[in-house]
Amino acid sequence: MRDRAAGTHWLGWLLVSVVCTQTALNTARPLLSYKAIALGGDALAIGLITSAYALLSLAVAVPLGRLTDRVTRMHGIVLAGTALLVAAPLLLAAAPSLFLVGVAGTVLGFGHIVVMIAGQALIAHRSAEQHLDRDFGWFTAATSLGQLTGPLIAGFVLGEARGTALTGPITEALAISAAAAACGLVGVAGLARGGRRAPGSAPRTAPGPRAPVPVTALLRRPGVPAGLFVSLALLASVDLLTAYLPLIADERGIAPSVTGLLLGVRAGFSLLSRLLLSRLLAHWSRRALVVASTLGSAGALVAMTLPVGEDPWVLAGALAFGGFLLGIGQPLTMTIVVRAVPDDARSTALALRLWANRFGQVALPAAAGLVAASLGATGALWFAGAVLAAAAGTARLSRSP
């Protein structure tokens, strides 16, 4: 068993970095859709651009996880991801075509996965076993805080602008996104200073001659396939919501500023559920919470497509309910996957989980784009609801650790 470093000062610095980089990411993510709209993109184009966000990550996730299983200090990896998150919004601001919007989205997604793999690996290897749920909950709560503030910033800057009038405000909002990512360097500096071993703790040892656990072996561990599918379904659904709510709102005459508030409501309630995760686990099992998370959020997404969902207040209620449930599942899948594998394969397993997430972020938005092209933007939410319902059934039947 690897050593768990004494104290939690490293966790505080990690959370600072995560809040800043996630704020930057979630300021820029809706702007991918608005930039595409400003350049004349339709529902299919937005689906393909959303897929491009996850494309490069498919190739690097597992190798990067192997790397974090071997290294003892990961602030350099966090630094590299943060630098990419500074560069991506600037590239998006300068993009003159839908193709380059997709390229900027790819860089944005790559920076995000680098930061997330390194951050999750820190928790997997430094947190005490009994604190995994708590620390992953705090990690994902920091993510939710960024998901809350980012769309609010984007919506505030875009205001009432529409069509080609979006160009100037988009550039301004992307500059703010790059600045927010740069603020994450403060957390990286803290990790670099605080990365030394605590007095009296045993050093974290690198793997010896033992060969890495094959990915196929990890996939055969009880609970891992279901954990990957649930995580994939939850994250892809959040992505589809982030990508298509601006388009749905535009079709219903809802201003970008209100859309930013609605996305913020979703993120705020996800943040709340993650802060309450320890209390929820005191009353219900992980499996019960995961099933509730997936099945309940599926219902919330479908409710948003109904005629009553044209009222912004009804949308806000559905997003609050769905956001609370969407927030529960992700940290629990982290713990499920970590506890299901050998200790020296924890980072690899978490990277495999992120690889599955990225696969879902490539495949599901592309499929949702085809559905939306024939059924309209609300068809994408119906598609997401169906995937979540399937994930709920998988979680119910799974043998989790």
N, C-alpha and C positions, 0 to 999 in steps of 0.2 A: 504493500500500500504506500502510495506516495505521501510525502509529508504535506500536511496542511499548515501553511505559514501562520505563525501566531499573529493575532491582532487583525483588524479589518481596515487599517489605514489605506491599504492598496485598493480595497473595494470602493472607498470614498473617491479616490482619484479616478478610478475606472468609471464610476458613475458620472463624474464631471465630464469626462471625455465623451461618454455615451450621450448625455443630454445635448451637448453642443453639436456633435456630429449627426445625431438623429434630428435635431432641429433643422440643420442644414439640409439633410436628405429630404425631409418631409415638407420643407419649403419648396424645394426643387421638383419633387415628384408630381404634384398637381400641375406645375408649370410645363412639364413635358406635354400634357394634354392641351393646355391653353396655347402653348407655342405651336403645336400641331394645328389647332383650330385657326390660329392667326395666319398660318401658312396654307390654309385651305384643306386640311386633313379631315377625313370622315371617320366613322366608327371603326371601319376595318383598319385604317392607318393607325389609329390610336391603339388598337389591339396589338398590331405588329410592333409598334414602338414600345409598348409595355413589355412585350416578349423580349425585345432587344436589351432591356434593362437587366435581364437575368442571364443573357447568353454567355458571356465570357466566364461567368462564375461557375458554369457547369464543368469547365475544363480544369479549374484551379482549386475547387473546394476541397476535395479529398487529399491531393498532395499538400495543400497548405495545412490541413489538419494533421497529416503525418509530421510536418515540420514542427508544429506547435507541441506535438507529443515528445519531440526530442530536445527543444531548446529550454533553457531555464529562465530566461528573461525575455518578455515579449513586447516591451514598450517600443522596440524598433518596428515590429510588425504593425502595431497600432499607429505609429507615426506614418508609415507608408500609406495605410488606408486613409488616414486623415488628409494627407497631401492630395490624394486622388479626389476626395470629397471637396477640397478647395478648388481643384482644377475643373471638375465636371460642370458646375453651374456657369463658370466663365465660358467654357466651350459651348454650352447650350445657349447662352446669351448671344454668342456670335454666329450661331448656326443659321445659314440662309435657306436651308432646304430641309424637307422631311427626312432625307437620308442622314444628314448630319445631326438632326435631332435624335435619331436612333443611335448614332455613334456616341453622342453625349450621354444618352441614357445608359449605354453599355458601360462607359467609364464610371458613371454614378453608381451603377449596380456592383461593379468590381470593387470600388472603394468601400462600399457598404459591407460586402462579404468579408473583406480583409479585416476590417474593424471588428465585425461580429464574431468571426472565428477566433481571433486572438482574445477578445473579451470573454467569450464563453469558456475558452480553454483556461484562462486565469481562474475562473470560478471552479471549474471542474477539478483542477489540481490543487487549489489553495483552500477551498472551503471545507470545513468539517462535514462529514457525511450527514449528520443530523441537521445541518444548516443549508443543504443543497436547495431544497424547495424555497427557503427564505431568500437566499442570495440570488437564485435565478429569478425569483419574484421581484426583487429590487432591481435587478438588471433589466428585466422586461418592463418594469415600471418606469425606469429612466428612458427606455425606448418609447413608451407611451407618452411621456412628458414631451419628448421631441415631436411625436406624432400629433400632439395637441397644439404646441406652439407654432410648428411649421406651417400648417394650413391657415392658421389665423394670421400669420405674417403675410402669406401669399394673398389671402383674401382681402386684407386691409390695404395692401399696396395696389392690387388690381382694381378694387372699388367697383364701380359700375361699368367699367370699360367692356366692350364687346368687339368681336371681329378684328379688323386690322388695327383698331384703336388700342388693342391689347399690347402691341409691340413695345412701346415705351415702358409701361408699368412692369411688363415681364422682365425686361432688362434690369430695372431697378430692384425688383424682388430677387433676382438671381444674384445680384451683387451682395445683397444682404445674406443670402444663403452661403456664399463663399466666405463672407466675414464670420458667420456663425461657426462654420467648420474650422476656420483658423483659430477660433477661441478654444476649440478642443485641444489645441497644443498645450494649453495650461495643464490639463489632465495628464497628457502624455509626459510632460516634464515631471509632474508629481509621481507618476509610475516609475520613471527613470531614477528619481532620487530615493523613492521608497521601496525599490525592488530588492534591497538587500535582505538576507535572511534574518529573521527575528532571533534575538539571543536565546540560546537553549533549544532551538528547534533543529531537527535533523535536516540536512540538505536534501533537496529534491534530486534524486539520482537519475541520470540518463539511462535509457535502456541499454542493456549489454548486448551480447551476441544474438539474443533471441530475435527471431524474425518477426516483422510486423504482422499483426493478425489480419488475414485476408478479409477484404470487404464482404465476400460471399459468406464467410464464417460469421461476421457481425450480423448480416441479414438473417441468419438462421437463429439468432438468439431470441428467446421468447420476449415479446413486447416490442422489439425493434421495428419490424415491418409496420405494425399498427401505429407506433409512435411517429414514424416517418410520414405515413399517409395522413394522419390527423394534422400534423404540423404543416404539411404541404397544403392541405385543404384550407386550413385557417389562414395561412399567410396569403395564398393566392386569392382568397375571398376578400381580404383586406385590400390587396392590390387592385382587384377588379372594382371594388367599391371606390377606391381613390381615383382610379382611371375613368370610370363611367359616371360617377355622380356629377362631375362638372358638365358632362354632355347631357345627362338627364335633366339637370337643373336648367341648363341653357334652353333645352326644348320646352321646359315648363315656365320659362320667363323668370327664373330665379337668378338674382344677381350673383356675380362671383364672390362678393363680400359675404353674402348669406351662405353660399356654398362652403366657404372657408369656415364659417361658424359651425355648420352642420358636420363637417369633417372633424372639427375640434371637439364637438360633443361626443362623437364616436370614440375619439382618442382619450378624452377625459374620463369616460366611464370604463374604458379598458385600463387606464391608470388606476382607477379606484379599485377595480376587482383584483388587480395584482398587488396592491397594498394590503388588501384584505385576505390574501391567499392563505396565510397561516391560519386565520380564523375559520375560513371555509373548510380547510383540511381537518380541522378539529371536529367537524360535524359530518363530513362526507368523505368517501374514499376518492382516490385519484381517478379511478375508472368512472365513478358516477359523475364527477365534475367534468371530465373530458367529454362524456356523452352529452351532458347538459350543455356544455359549451358549443359543441358542433350542431346539435339538433336545434337548440334554441336560436342560435344565430342564423341558421338556415331559414327558420320561420320569419325572423326579423327582416332579412333581405327580401324575401318574397313579398312581405307586407308592403315594402316600399314601392313595389311595382303596381300595386292595386290603385284604382282611381282615387281612393281616399288619401293615398300617399302623395297626391299633388299638393296638398296643404303642407307648407314648410313646418308647421308645428307638429303634424303627424309624422313627417320625416324625422324631425328631431327626436320624437318619442321612440320611434323604431330604431334609430341610430343609438340612442342611449341604452335601450334594452339589448340590442345586438352587440354594441360595443362592450358592455359589461361581460357578456358571455364570450365574445371573441378574445377578450383579454385573459381569460382563465386558462385556456388550453395550452398556449405556447410554453409558458414556464414549466408546466407539468410534463409536457413531452420531453423537455430537456432532462428533467430528473429521471423519467422513465428510461430514456435511451442511455444515460450515464450509468444508471444502476444495473442495466442489463448486460454490460460489457466488461471485460477485464480492465483493471485500473490503468494499464499502460496503453490502452486503446481509447481512452475517454475522449481526447481531442479529435481523434479520427472519427469516432462515432458521431460526435457533435458536428463535425465537418460533413459527414455523410448525411446527417439530418439537414444541414444547410444546402447540400447538393440537391437533395430531394425537393427542398423548398424552391430552389432555383429552377429545377426541372419543371415543377408545377408553374412557376412564374413565366416559363417559356411556353409550355404546352397549353395550359389552361387559358391564358389571355388570348392566344392565337385561336383556340377553339371558340372562346367566348366572342371574339371578333367576328367569326363566321356566323355565329348565332345572332349577334347584334345586327349584322349586315342584312339578315333576312327578317328578323323579328323586331328590330329597333333596339335602342340602348338598354331598355329594361330587360330584354332577353338575356343579357349578360348576367344580371342578378339572378334570374331564374336558373341559369346554368350553375352559378356559384352555389345556390341553395341546394341543387341536386348533388353536387360534389360533397357538400357538408353533410347532407343526410347519409350518403354512402360512408363517409368517414365515421359518423356516429355508429352505424351498424358494425363497422370494423372494430372500433374501440370496444363496443359491448361484447364482442365475441373473443377478443384478444386475451391472452394470458400475460398480463403485465407483471413486472417484478414488484 
